């Protein structure tokens, strides 16, 4: 199974975890206390940039019958959609800018340029995913409903199709997210009564109609004779945004080292243990300032999962302190290049499309899923993956993983 005891897996005592929690609380406090005019200028500048790119792209597409204008207009529109989705929509709806008390930049009023209503995404993502992050059976983002990403999920014949399903999901990511959030919101509404369910369905239908009409009817029609080329430009910009958002999300959630957890671990979880679950269940990818900005600073997924409502422009500085804590407590800080992180996720998608009998590793000791049982080696009193035989001192998770590699233990597949 996935991790059932986070203390055992992390090689930390309860005292260690409690102290770690207090140090992470201190990071949050320091950032919240320092928020001010600089941060407000940042988000308002992002909004101006995004709107200028969208306006420039829409205007340029009036000449989209000519290839240079089509390319320039499509590029500007795609960039504006990526920024609106990642650095604005995702982060504003998380409540990262609610502290400004600006009704135009607030989680309760912002409607993003995506198929699904932002309110439904907020319910499904902000609550379900960020509360139950990577808990198998509670966090539906573990497999987005259709893709098996851990051996803890039983194999079904339909999983043979998941390499194809993955391509479809990437290409139509906004639709996949919309349907995913709609289902979760429907389930919650059913518990409250039929009137709520009808309202959920109406909101979903209205948002779909708005998005389809805007991108595939209204704006193409406005360009008159260039309507056909404008239509293809809009579709291309949406495709580019979908592929980029999908890549960023998968690189933050599914590379090797982004661990999964059981309901048993969650039942008696403390706030410091929640922090630790976010650290062990997330992955970053290396980015400069431009790629970080274009990813909505979700290249710092570990930090975002620790502090989902802190402004995204602060995650870069927060990452320095979080990485320092990982060094202090001998914990892994899972990161790598964008290409590497995505290829690891892609390998898992293709590998777990097969029945378990074709796989060598188990859900206790696999690259994409492991548990505390992977460290059960020899005499527990002198286990070289828990206690250094030379010093008698307990070693941390990062050292234990390194020692496994040094001992020549074959990598599972």
C-alpha positions in Angstrom: 0.0 0.0 0.0 0.9 3.7 -0.1 2.2 5.4 3.1 0.3 4.4 6.2 2.6 5.9 8.8 4.2 9.2 7.8 6.5 9.2 10.8 8.0 5.9 10.0 8.3 6.7 6.3 9.9 10.1 6.9 12.3 8.7 9.6 11.2 11.6 11.9 9.9 11.5 15.5 6.7 13.2 16.5 8.8 15.9 18.1 10.7 16.4 14.9 7.5 16.8 12.9 6.0 19.2 15.5 9.1 21.4 15.4 9.1 21.3 11.6 5.4 22.4 11.6 6.3 25.4 13.9 9.1 26.4 11.5 6.7 26.3 8.5 4.2 28.3 10.4 6.9 30.9 11.0 7.6 31.1 7.2 3.9 31.7 6.6 3.7 34.4 9.3 6.8 36.2 7.9 5.4 36.3 4.4 1.9 37.4 5.5 3.4 40.2 7.7 5.5 41.5 4.7 2.7 41.6 2.1 2.1 45.1 0.8 2.4 47.6 -2.1 5.1 45.6 -4.0 2.9 42.6 -4.2 -0.2 44.6 -5.2 1.9 46.2 -8.0 2.9 42.8 -9.2 -0.5 41.3 -9.6 -2.0 44.4 -11.2 1.0 44.5 -13.6 0.3 40.8 -14.5 -3.3 41.7 -15.2 -2.3 44.6 -17.5 0.1 42.4 -19.3 -2.4 39.6 -19.9 -5.1 42.0 -21.1 -2.6 43.8 -23.4 -1.5 40.5 -24.9 -5.2 39.4 -25.4 -6.2 42.7 -27.0 -3.1 42.7 -29.2 -3.8 39.1 -30.3 -7.5 39.7 -31.0 -6.7 42.9 -33.0 -3.9 41.2 -35.0 -6.2 38.3 -35.9 -8.3 40.7 -38.0 -5.6 40.2 -40.6 -5.3 36.4 -39.8 -5.8 35.5 -43.5 -2.1 36.4 -43.8 0.2 33.9 -42.3 2.5 36.4 -40.3 -0.6 38.0 -38.7 -2.1 34.6 -37.9 1.2 33.5 -36.3 1.6 36.7 -34.3 -2.0 36.9 -33.2 -2.1 33.2 -32.2 1.1 33.5 -30.2 -0.1 36.6 -28.3 -3.5 35.0 -27.6 -1.9 31.7 -26.4 0.5 33.6 -24.1 -2.4 35.6 -22.7 -4.4 32.4 -22.1 -1.5 30.7 -20.3 -0.9 33.7 -18.1 -4.6 34.1 -17.3 -5.0 30.4 -16.5 -1.8 29.8 -14.5 -0.7 33.1 -12.8 -4.1 34.7 -12.6 -7.1 32.3 -12.6 -5.5 29.5 -10.6 -3.9 31.8 -8.1 -6.6 34.4 -7.7 -9.2 31.8 -7.1 -7.0 30.2 -4.5 -7.5 33.4 -2.5 -3.8 34.4 -2.8 -4.8 38.1 -3.3 -7.9 38.3 -1.1 -5.8 40.2 1.5 -5.9 43.2 -0.9 -9.7 43.5 -0.4 -10.0 44.4 -4.1 -13.4 43.1 -5.4 -11.9 42.8 -8.9 -9.0 40.5 -7.8 -10.8 38.3 -5.3 -11.5 34.6 -5.1 -15.2 35.2 -4.8 -15.5 37.3 -7.9 -12.9 36.2 -10.4 -14.1 34.1 -13.4 -11.4 32.5 -15.4 -11.1 31.8 -19.1 -11.7 28.1 -18.8 -14.7 25.8 -19.7 -15.7 25.1 -16.1 -17.0 27.7 -13.7 -14.3 28.9 -11.3 -16.6 28.4 -8.3 -16.8 24.6 -9.1 -13.1 24.4 -9.5 -12.6 26.2 -6.2 -14.8 23.6 -4.4 -13.1 20.6 -6.1 -9.6 21.9 -6.1 -9.1 24.2 -3.1 -10.9 22.0 -0.7 -10.8 18.4 -2.0 -7.3 18.3 -3.5 -5.5 20.6 -1.1 -7.1 19.0 2.0 -6.7 15.3 0.9 -3.6 15.7 -1.3 -2.5 12.4 -2.7 -4.6 10.3 -0.3 -5.7 7.3 -2.4 -9.5 7.1 -2.3 -10.1 10.7 -1.2 -8.1 12.9 -3.6 -9.6 12.3 -7.0 -6.7 14.3 -8.5 -4.5 11.2 -7.8 -5.7 9.8 -11.2 -8.0 12.4 -12.7 -10.7 9.7 -12.7 -9.3 7.9 -15.8 -5.6 7.4 -15.4 -4.1 4.9 -13.0 -1.1 6.6 -11.3 -0.4 4.3 -8.4 -0.4 0.5 -7.9 -2.7 1.1 -4.9 -5.5 1.5 -7.5 -6.7 -1.9 -8.8 -5.9 -2.4 -12.5 -8.9 -2.6 -14.9 -8.9 -3.6 -18.6 -9.8 0.0 -19.5 -6.4 1.1 -18.2 -4.8 -0.4 -21.3 -6.1 2.7 -23.1 -4.6 5.2 -20.7 -1.7 6.1 -23.0 -4.3 7.3 -25.5 -6.5 8.8 -22.8 -3.5 10.8 -21.6 -3.1 12.4 -25.0 -6.8 13.2 -25.1 -6.7 14.6 -21.6 -3.7 16.8 -22.4 -5.3 18.2 -25.6 -8.6 18.9 -24.0 -7.3 19.6 -20.5 -9.8 22.4 -19.7 -12.7 20.1 -20.5 -11.2 17.3 -18.4 -10.8 19.7 -15.5 -14.3 21.1 -16.0 -15.9 17.6 -16.0 -13.8 16.5 -13.0 -14.9 19.6 -11.0 -18.5 19.3 -12.1 -18.7 15.7 -10.9 -17.2 16.6 -7.5 -19.5 19.6 -7.1 -22.5 17.4 -8.2 -21.7 14.9 -5.5 -21.5 17.6 -2.9 -24.8 19.1 -4.1 -26.7 15.8 -3.9 -26.0 15.8 -0.2 -27.7 19.2 0.1 -30.7 18.5 -2.1 -32.1 18.6 -5.7 -32.4 22.4 -5.9 -28.6 22.8 -5.4 -27.9 20.1 -8.0 -30.0 21.9 -10.6 -28.2 25.1 -9.9 -24.8 23.4 -10.3 -25.9 22.0 -13.7 -27.2 25.4 -14.9 -23.9 27.1 -13.9 -21.9 24.4 -15.8 -24.1 24.7 -18.9 -24.0 28.5 -18.9 -20.2 28.6 -18.6 -19.7 26.1 -21.4 -22.0 28.2 -23.7 -20.2 31.4 -22.8 -16.7 29.9 -23.6 -17.8 28.2 -26.8 -19.6 31.2 -28.1 -16.8 33.6 -27.2 -13.9 31.7 -28.8 -15.7 29.9 -31.6 -18.5 32.2 -32.7 -18.3 35.8 -31.5 -14.6 36.6 -32.0 -14.3 34.8 -35.4 -17.5 36.5 -36.6 -16.1 39.9 -35.6 -13.2 39.5 -38.0 -15.5 39.1 -40.9 -13.8 37.6 -44.0 -11.0 36.3 -41.7 -13.4 34.3 -39.6 -12.1 30.9 -40.6 -8.5 31.7 -39.9 -9.5 33.4 -36.6 -11.4 30.3 -35.6 -8.3 28.1 -36.1 -6.2 30.6 -34.2 -8.5 30.5 -31.2 -8.6 26.7 -31.3 -4.8 26.7 -31.5 -4.4 29.1 -28.6 -6.7 27.0 -26.4 -4.8 23.9 -27.4 -1.5 25.5 -26.4 -2.9 26.6 -23.1 -4.3 23.1 -22.4 -1.0 21.4 -23.2 1.0 23.8 -21.1 -1.4 23.6 -18.1 -1.5 19.8 -18.3 2.3 19.6 -18.4 2.8 21.9 -15.4 0.2 20.0 -13.3 1.6 16.6 -14.1 5.2 17.7 -13.4 4.1 18.8 -10.0 2.1 15.8 -9.0 3.3 12.6 -10.7 7.1 12.4 -11.0 9.0 9.8 -8.9 9.2 11.0 -5.4 5.7 12.5 -5.2 4.4 10.0 -2.7 0.9 8.7 -2.1 -0.9 8.1 1.2 -3.6 5.9 2.7 -6.8 7.0 4.4 -5.3 5.3 7.5 -2.5 7.9 7.6 -5.1 10.8 7.3 -7.4 9.7 10.1 -5.4 11.0 13.0 -3.2 13.5 11.1 -2.0 16.6 12.9 -1.4 20.0 11.2 2.4 19.4 11.2 1.8 16.0 9.6 -0.3 17.7 7.0 2.6 19.9 6.2 4.9 16.9 5.9 2.4 15.1 3.6 2.5 18.2 1.3 6.3 18.1 1.2 6.5 14.4 0.5 3.6 14.3 -1.9 4.7 17.1 -4.3 7.4 17.8 -6.8 9.0 20.9 -8.2 10.7 21.5 -11.6 13.6 23.8 -12.1 12.7 27.2 -13.6 14.1 30.6 -14.1 11.9 33.7 -13.6 10.2 33.5 -17.0 9.3 29.8 -16.8 8.3 30.3 -13.2 6.0 33.2 -14.2 4.5 31.3 -17.2 3.8 28.3 -14.9 2.0 30.5 -12.4 5.0 29.8 -10.1 3.8 26.2 -9.9 7.3 25.2 -10.7 7.3 25.6 -6.9 4.6 23.0 -6.3 6.0 21.9 -3.0 5.8 25.4 -1.6 2.3 26.0 -3.2 1.0 22.8 -1.5 2.4 24.0 1.8 1.0 27.5 1.4 -1.8 27.4 -1.3 -3.1 30.9 -0.4 0.2 32.7 -0.2 0.8 35.0 -3.3 2.6 33.1 -6.1 5.3 35.8 -6.5 6.6 34.9 -3.1 7.0 31.2 -3.7 10.5 31.6 -5.1 11.8 33.1 -1.9 9.8 30.7 0.2 11.5 27.8 -1.6 14.9 28.8 -0.3 13.7 28.4 3.3 11.8 25.2 2.6 14.8 23.6 0.9 16.9 24.6 4.0 14.4 22.8 6.2 14.7 19.7 4.0 18.4 19.8 4.6 18.0 20.3 8.3 15.6 17.3 8.7 17.3 15.2 6.1 14.2 15.1 3.9 14.2 14.8 0.1 13.4 17.9 -1.9 12.0 16.5 -5.1 12.9 18.5 -8.1 14.4 18.2 -11.6 14.2 19.7 -15.0 10.8 20.1 -16.7 11.6 17.5 -19.2 12.8 15.0 -16.7 9.8 15.4 -14.4 7.4 15.0 -17.3 9.1 11.9 -18.7 8.9 10.3 -15.2 5.2 11.0 -15.1 4.8 9.7 -18.7 6.6 6.5 -17.8 4.2 5.9 -14.9 1.2 6.5 -17.2 2.4 3.9 -19.7 3.7 1.4 -17.2 0.6 1.3 -15.0 -1.6 0.8 -18.0 -0.4 -2.8 -17.7 -1.7 -5.4 -15.2 0.3 -5.8 -12.0 1.6 -9.2 -13.1 3.8 -7.5 -15.7 5.3 -5.2 -13.1 8.3 -6.1 -10.9 7.9 -3.7 -8.0 5.1 -3.4 -5.5 3.2 -0.5 -4.1 5.5 -0.6 -1.1 8.6 0.0 -3.2 8.0 1.4 -6.7 9.3 4.7 -8.2 5.9 6.3 -8.3 4.5 4.8 -5.0 6.2 3.5 -1.9 5.5 3.0 1.8 7.4 2.7 5.1 7.7 -1.0 4.5 10.4 -0.4 1.8 12.8 0.2 4.7 12.3 -3.1 6.4 15.7 -4.7 6.1 17.4 -7.2 8.5 17.4 -6.7 12.2 15.2 -3.6 13.1 17.6 -2.7 15.9 20.5 -2.1 13.5 18.5 -1.6 10.2 21.0 0.2 8.0 18.1 2.1 6.4 17.0 3.5 9.8 20.0 3.5 12.0 23.6 4.1 11.1 25.4 0.9 12.4 28.6 2.9 12.8 27.2 5.6 15.0 24.0 4.1 16.3 22.2 7.3 15.3 18.9 7.4 13.4 19.3 8.6 9.8 16.8 10.7 7.8 14.7 9.8 4.8 17.0 11.4 2.3 20.0 9.5 3.7 18.1 6.3 3.8 17.1 6.6 0.1 20.7 7.4 -0.8 21.9 4.4 1.2 19.5 2.1 -0.7 21.1 3.3 -3.9 24.7 2.9 -2.5 24.0 -0.7 -1.4 23.3 -1.5 -5.0 19.7 -2.3 -4.5 18.2 -2.7 -8.0 15.8 0.1 -9.0 12.2 -1.2 -9.2 10.1 -0.7 -12.2 
